[in-house]
Amino acid sequence: MTLNQLRIFYVSARLMSFTAAAEELCLTQPAITLQIQSLERDLGLKLFERVGNKLRLTDAGQALYKSAGTIILAEDEARKIVAELRSASRRRVVVAANTTGGMYALPPILLAFGQAHPDVAIGLDIESSEQIIERLLQNGVDVGLVGGPMEDKRIVAEPILKDELAVIVSPAHEAAQHSRMTLGDLAMYPLVMAEPRSRTRMLIERTFRAAGLRVQPSLQLTGTEAVKKAVESGLGVGIVSKFSVERELYLGVLKAIEIEGVQLVRPLELIHRKGRRLSHAARLFRSFALEYARREFGPLSDLYASVTKVYTEATGEGLVPAGAGAGVVTDLGAWRPEPTPLARSRRPSR
């Protein structure tokens, strides 16, 4: 059994398709089949079986797949370490971020990092949180930025920013006559929301359920920008990250409405795969990003981090109560994140 055979088996088992494995590994399907057959002969065991038109792992195949993943990752790590020592790869870092992090929160950090370290090349991919986690586990990216709290034990997560959601309307919308309303009042208006798998959408729905309310979007769109444009056009009320609407709120093309009794807050977390040795460039970016966020946005206090974790674990909800009586914390009635220096500095001049 060779490492090449093991990798071909691992990719074939992960994709459950010799054709897809051949495409990913840049080989032909007959080459994949020959290598799998050779591996089965060496082991004296069948690893795959066909049930109708579907490929399925045998018991031996399932056992080998569990071990193969660890071996393949170890080989990838070894190759990366060696490559760093003999090439310029140590000067590149690949970052993946969700929409909020990648489009609104991360750019000023990337700009400052690039100015401080012009010799380090940066790659940025904007994907869903689920895709980012999958790529981290496959060593496809160095670090990620996602909405937390992250509870996957395979991932190391470090809170870096506070991400508060804002209820937004067009100034011409009938709801704009209110500066604040209850969650029940909000539920009476047509809501423009992101797709169901969006973490923002899930946080909103959990918050409504916690208040005994059901949210039914009148319009469902893909992405924060689409939600913002629909709300700006007067198609309904939206709930998005405040990071994403700083400019629109400042210019007055959108208006924010405060919701009495609740505040939608979550941490944005810098993540990487547990047990993975980060490259020099990735370690440099991680430490720079954490320090920059602390300095420019203000520290993510231990109180906030601990309350978010305790409250989420106890209730399964993502909101931080604005008043007492949550059953978990009773002293956060007046707590609100302060406007950040960076947010103020990014406002356009008139």
Backbone torsions as a table, in degrees:
resi	resn	phi	psi	omega
1	MET	NA	125.5	-179.9
2	THR	-106.9	162.5	177.1
3	LEU	-62.6	-34.8	178.8
4	ASN	-63.7	-44.1	176.8
5	GLN	-62.7	-40.5	-178.7
6	LEU	-65.0	-39.8	178.5
7	ARG	-66.4	-41.9	178.4
8	ILE	-62.1	-43.2	177.4
9	PHE	-61.5	-45.8	-175.7
10	TYR	-61.8	-46.9	-179.9
11	VAL	-65.7	-40.7	178.9
12	SER	-62.8	-40.6	-179.7
13	ALA	-70.6	-37.5	-179.9
14	ARG	-66.6	-41.5	-178.8
15	LEU	-89.0	-15.6	-178.0
16	MET	52.8	42.7	179.9
17	SER	-163.6	123.6	176.9
18	PHE	-68.2	-34.7	179.9
19	THR	-65.3	-46.9	179.4
20	ALA	-65.8	-36.9	178.3
21	ALA	-64.6	-41.6	179.0
22	ALA	-61.1	-40.3	179.5
23	GLU	-65.9	-44.0	-178.6
24	GLU	-66.8	-36.8	-176.0
25	LEU	-92.9	2.2	179.8
26	CYS	59.0	44.2	176.1
27	LEU	-124.7	173.5	174.5
28	THR	-89.9	157.4	178.7
29	GLN	-62.6	-41.9	177.3
30	PRO	-58.5	-35.9	178.9
31	ALA	-65.6	-39.6	177.3
32	ILE	-62.6	-47.5	-178.4
33	THR	-60.6	-43.3	-179.7
34	LEU	-63.2	-40.9	-179.8
35	GLN	-67.4	-39.1	178.2
36	ILE	-66.0	-43.6	178.6
37	GLN	-62.9	-40.4	177.9
38	SER	-63.9	-40.8	178.3
39	LEU	-64.5	-41.8	179.1
40	GLU	-63.9	-37.9	177.6
41	ARG	-65.6	-43.1	-179.8
42	ASP	-61.8	-38.0	-177.2
43	LEU	-86.4	-20.9	-176.6
44	GLY	71.7	25.8	-177.5
45	LEU	-140.8	147.3	172.8
46	LYS	-82.5	132.4	-178.7
47	LEU	-103.0	-28.9	179.6
48	PHE	-124.8	154.0	170.8
49	GLU	-143.6	152.6	179.4
50	ARG	-103.1	133.1	174.3
51	VAL	-119.8	101.3	-171.6
52	GLY	68.2	-124.7	178.4
53	ASN	-97.1	3.2	-175.3
54	LYS	-102.6	143.6	176.8
55	LEU	-91.6	138.2	-178.4
56	ARG	-140.9	145.7	177.3
57	LEU	-77.4	140.6	170.9
58	THR	-78.7	176.8	177.0
59	ASP	-59.5	-41.6	177.8
60	ALA	-64.3	-39.0	178.8
61	GLY	-64.3	-41.0	178.6
62	GLN	-64.3	-40.4	179.5
63	ALA	-65.2	-42.8	-179.8
64	LEU	-68.0	-36.2	-178.8
65	TYR	-61.5	-40.2	-179.8
66	LYS	-62.8	-41.3	-179.2
67	SER	-78.1	-33.7	-176.3
68	ALA	-62.8	-37.3	-179.1
69	GLY	-58.0	-44.4	179.6
70	THR	-64.0	-41.3	-178.9
71	ILE	-66.9	-43.6	-179.1
72	ILE	-63.7	-43.5	178.5
73	LEU	-63.2	-38.8	178.6
74	ALA	-64.1	-40.1	178.1
75	GLU	-64.7	-42.8	178.9
76	ASP	-60.3	-42.3	179.1
77	GLU	-62.6	-44.0	-179.5
78	ALA	-62.4	-43.9	179.4
79	ARG	-63.0	-38.7	-178.3
80	LYS	-67.3	-42.0	179.4
81	ILE	-61.0	-46.4	179.8
82	VAL	-63.4	-41.8	-179.3
83	ALA	-62.9	-38.4	179.2
84	GLU	-62.7	-36.5	-175.9
85	LEU	-73.7	-20.4	-174.7
86	ARG	-122.5	4.7	-178.8
87	SER	-143.8	-178.0	-179.4
88	ALA	-86.1	8.2	-178.1
89	SER	-62.7	-20.9	178.7
90	ARG	-66.0	-13.5	-177.1
91	ARG	-102.0	24.0	178.0
92	ARG	-133.2	139.0	177.1
93	VAL	-132.5	134.6	178.8
94	VAL	-108.2	121.6	-177.9
95	VAL	-114.4	137.2	173.9
96	ALA	-120.1	136.4	-177.6
97	ALA	-139.2	153.3	173.3
98	ASN	-73.4	178.6	-174.6
99	THR	-59.0	-48.1	-178.2
100	THR	-60.9	-48.1	-178.7
101	GLY	-67.5	-46.3	-173.1
102	GLY	-73.8	-36.1	-174.9
103	MET	-93.3	-25.5	-171.4
104	TYR	-123.1	-43.5	-174.8
105	ALA	-89.3	-35.4	-171.4
106	LEU	-81.3	-33.7	-175.5
107	PRO	-50.5	-45.7	178.9
108	PRO	-64.8	-30.7	177.2
109	ILE	-69.0	-42.7	178.5
110	LEU	-64.0	-39.5	179.0
111	LEU	-61.9	-48.2	-179.2
112	ALA	-65.3	-38.9	179.2
113	PHE	-64.6	-43.0	179.2
114	GLY	-62.9	-36.3	178.2
115	GLN	-70.8	-36.1	-179.8
116	ALA	-78.4	-29.6	-176.5
117	HIS	-134.2	69.8	-175.9
118	PRO	-65.2	-15.1	-179.6
119	ASP	-85.1	-5.3	179.8
120	VAL	-101.0	122.1	177.3
121	ALA	-82.6	139.2	-178.1
122	ILE	-120.4	132.2	172.5
123	GLY	-113.4	133.6	-179.1
124	LEU	-124.2	123.9	175.0
125	ASP	-115.6	135.3	176.8
126	ILE	-107.0	117.2	-175.2
127	GLU	-143.4	175.3	174.7
128	SER	-72.1	159.2	-179.6
129	SER	-60.0	-38.6	179.9
130	GLU	-64.3	-40.9	178.4
131	GLN	-66.3	-38.1	179.8
132	ILE	-63.5	-45.3	179.8
133	ILE	-61.7	-43.8	179.7
134	GLU	-61.4	-42.6	-179.6
135	ARG	-69.8	-34.8	175.7
136	LEU	-61.4	-44.7	-177.9
137	LEU	-67.3	-24.2	178.6
138	GLN	-97.7	9.3	-178.6
139	ASN	62.2	28.1	179.4
140	GLY	-79.9	-23.3	176.3
141	VAL	-136.8	161.8	-179.2
142	ASP	-84.1	-53.2	-179.5
143	VAL	-137.6	159.4	178.4
144	GLY	-130.6	162.2	174.2
145	LEU	-130.2	115.3	-175.1
146	VAL	-137.8	165.5	174.1
147	GLY	-75.9	134.3	-178.6
148	GLY	-104.3	-170.2	1.4
149	PRO	-79.2	139.2	179.5
150	MET	-89.7	124.9	-175.6
151	GLU	-118.2	10.7	177.6
152	ASP	-73.4	120.2	-176.0
153	LYS	-68.4	-12.2	178.5
154	ARG	-85.0	-5.7	-173.4
155	ILE	-118.5	137.8	170.9
156	VAL	-94.6	121.7	-176.5
157	ALA	-119.9	132.0	178.6
158	GLU	-125.3	115.1	177.5
159	PRO	-58.4	133.1	-177.0
160	ILE	-123.4	-34.8	-178.5
161	LEU	-142.2	154.3	170.6
162	LYS	-92.3	127.9	-180.0
163	ASP	-114.6	108.0	179.5
164	GLU	-100.5	134.8	177.0
165	LEU	-86.2	145.9	-179.6
166	ALA	-120.8	138.8	172.3
167	VAL	-85.6	121.8	-173.6
168	ILE	-123.2	147.7	175.7
169	VAL	-142.5	162.3	169.9
170	SER	-73.7	141.9	177.2
171	PRO	-57.6	-21.7	-180.0
172	ALA	-88.0	-7.9	-178.5
173	HIS	-75.3	149.3	-177.7
174	GLU	-61.6	-28.2	179.4
175	ALA	-70.7	-16.7	-176.0
176	ALA	-69.5	-12.5	177.6
177	GLN	-71.0	-14.0	179.4
178	HIS	-101.2	137.8	172.7
179	SER	-92.4	-20.6	176.4
180	ARG	-152.2	154.5	178.7
181	MET	-156.4	169.2	177.1
182	THR	-85.4	167.5	177.3
183	LEU	-64.1	-34.5	177.4
184	GLY	-64.8	-39.6	176.4
185	ASP	-62.8	-42.7	-178.8
186	LEU	-60.5	-38.1	-177.6
187	ALA	-64.8	-16.2	-178.8
188	MET	-81.1	-15.3	-178.1
189	TYR	-95.8	153.0	175.1
190	PRO	-64.6	128.7	-176.6
191	LEU	-105.5	132.7	173.9
192	VAL	-99.8	120.9	-172.7
193	MET	-132.6	161.4	176.1
194	ALA	-77.0	175.8	-178.2
195	GLU	-62.4	155.2	-174.6
196	PRO	-56.1	-31.7	-176.2
197	ARG	-82.9	-3.7	177.5
198	SER	-65.6	135.5	179.0
199	ARG	-65.4	-32.4	175.7
200	THR	-63.4	-45.0	178.9
201	ARG	-61.1	-43.0	-179.0
202	MET	-65.0	-38.5	178.0
203	LEU	-64.1	-42.7	178.9
204	ILE	-61.9	-46.7	-178.0
205	GLU	-64.6	-38.9	177.4
206	ARG	-63.9	-37.7	179.9
207	THR	-65.8	-43.3	177.7
208	PHE	-63.8	-43.4	179.9
209	ARG	-61.9	-38.4	-179.8
210	ALA	-62.6	-26.6	179.0
211	ALA	-94.0	6.6	179.5
212	GLY	75.8	23.6	-177.9
213	LEU	-116.8	155.4	177.3
214	ARG	-114.3	130.6	179.5
215	VAL	-101.9	130.3	179.8
216	GLN	-128.8	102.8	-176.5
217	PRO	-65.4	139.6	175.3
218	SER	-84.5	-21.3	179.3
219	LEU	-147.0	130.1	-178.4
220	GLN	-117.9	124.7	-175.2
221	LEU	-130.3	165.0	178.6
222	THR	-101.1	115.1	174.5
223	GLY	98.2	150.2	-178.3
224	THR	-64.7	-41.5	-178.1
225	GLU	-60.9	-39.2	178.9
226	ALA	-65.0	-40.6	177.8
227	VAL	-62.7	-45.3	-179.3
228	LYS	-60.3	-44.8	-178.0
229	LYS	-66.1	-38.3	179.0
230	ALA	-65.8	-42.4	178.6
231	VAL	-65.8	-43.0	179.1
232	GLU	-59.5	-30.4	179.1
233	SER	-81.8	-3.0	177.1
234	GLY	87.9	17.5	-176.2
235	LEU	-81.6	-5.2	178.8
236	GLY	158.1	-168.4	179.4
237	VAL	-102.3	138.6	-179.8
238	GLY	-121.7	161.4	175.6
239	ILE	-132.2	113.4	-176.1
240	VAL	-138.1	171.3	176.6
241	SER	-65.2	138.7	176.8
242	LYS	-62.1	-29.2	176.7
243	PHE	-55.8	-35.6	-172.2
244	SER	-80.7	-12.1	-175.5
245	VAL	-124.6	16.7	178.6
246	GLU	-55.1	-48.2	-176.4
247	ARG	-66.9	-45.0	-177.3
248	GLU	-65.1	-37.8	178.2
249	LEU	-67.9	-39.7	-179.9
250	TYR	-65.4	-41.0	-178.6
251	LEU	-79.3	-13.4	177.5
252	GLY	85.7	10.2	178.6
253	VAL	-80.5	-15.4	172.4
254	LEU	-133.8	155.6	177.5
255	LYS	-124.9	140.4	177.8
256	ALA	-98.0	141.4	178.2
257	ILE	-118.3	130.8	178.5
258	GLU	-81.4	138.6	177.6
259	ILE	-102.2	121.5	-176.6
260	GLU	-66.5	133.8	170.6
261	GLY	87.6	-16.8	179.1
262	VAL	-138.0	155.8	174.0
263	GLN	-139.8	127.2	-179.1
264	LEU	-87.9	104.8	-177.7
265	VAL	-133.5	141.4	175.2
266	ARG	-146.8	155.7	174.7
267	PRO	-84.9	143.6	164.0
268	LEU	-90.0	132.4	-172.4
269	GLU	-121.4	138.2	173.1
270	LEU	-87.2	125.0	-172.3
271	ILE	-128.1	151.8	169.3
272	HIS	-150.7	166.6	-175.2
273	ARG	-72.8	132.2	179.5
274	LYS	-64.6	135.3	178.0
275	GLY	85.9	-7.3	-179.8
276	ARG	-86.8	137.2	174.7
277	ARG	-83.1	111.2	179.5
278	LEU	-70.3	147.0	176.0
279	SER	-66.2	165.8	178.4
280	HIS	-58.8	-42.9	-179.4
281	ALA	-64.5	-40.8	-179.8
282	ALA	-66.6	-40.8	177.4
283	ARG	-63.8	-39.3	178.6
284	LEU	-63.0	-44.9	-179.9
285	PHE	-65.3	-43.5	-179.1
286	ARG	-57.4	-51.1	-177.0
287	SER	-66.8	-37.4	178.8
288	PHE	-65.3	-46.0	-177.2
289	ALA	-62.7	-43.5	-180.0
290	LEU	-63.7	-42.9	-179.8
291	GLU	-69.4	-41.2	179.8
292	TYR	-62.9	-45.1	-179.9
293	ALA	-63.3	-40.7	179.4
294	ARG	-63.5	-40.8	-176.1
295	ARG	-75.0	-42.7	-173.4
296	GLU	-89.9	-34.1	-178.1
297	PHE	-99.2	-11.1	-175.2
298	GLY	95.2	151.8	-176.9
299	PRO	-66.6	141.9	172.4
300	LEU	-82.0	99.3	-167.7
301	SER	-63.4	151.3	175.9
302	ASP	-59.0	-34.9	179.4
303	LEU	-60.8	-48.9	-179.0
304	TYR	-62.1	-47.6	-177.7
305	ALA	-61.8	-43.6	-177.4
306	SER	-70.4	-39.0	179.8
307	VAL	-66.0	-43.3	178.5
308	THR	-58.0	-45.1	-177.6
309	LYS	-67.3	-48.4	-178.1
310	VAL	-63.4	-45.3	-177.2
311	TYR	-65.7	-41.4	178.9
312	THR	-64.3	-44.2	-179.6
313	GLU	-64.7	-36.2	-175.5
314	ALA	-78.8	-32.7	-172.1
315	THR	-118.2	-19.0	-175.1
316	GLY	77.6	5.1	-178.4
317	GLU	-105.4	160.5	-176.2
318	GLY	-105.2	-0.8	-175.8
319	LEU	-88.9	153.1	171.7
320	VAL	-102.6	120.1	-176.5
321	PRO	-61.2	140.9	177.0
322	ALA	-83.8	-12.0	179.4
323	GLY	-140.7	-179.5	-178.0
324	ALA	-74.5	170.7	173.3
325	GLY	99.9	11.8	-179.7
326	ALA	-81.7	-14.3	-179.4
327	GLY	86.0	-3.7	-179.7
328	VAL	-123.1	-51.6	177.6
329	VAL	-128.8	148.9	-175.8
330	THR	-132.3	9.7	-174.3
331	ASP	-127.5	26.2	-178.2
332	LEU	-110.2	17.6	-175.1
333	GLY	-56.8	-37.7	-176.7
334	ALA	-98.6	-1.8	-174.3
335	TRP	-76.5	129.1	174.4
336	ARG	-145.0	143.4	174.6
337	PRO	-66.8	136.2	179.9
338	GLU	-76.3	153.0	172.7
339	PRO	-57.2	140.2	-173.7
340	THR	-90.3	149.8	176.7
341	PRO	-57.6	-40.2	-178.6
342	LEU	-65.5	-40.3	179.6
343	ALA	-61.2	-40.7	179.6
344	ARG	-67.5	-39.6	-177.0
345	SER	-70.4	-21.8	-177.5
346	ARG	-87.6	-6.2	179.1
347	ARG	-67.3	135.9	-178.3
348	PRO	-70.4	148.0	176.8
349	SER	-81.0	149.1	179.2
350	ARG	-84.9	NA	NA
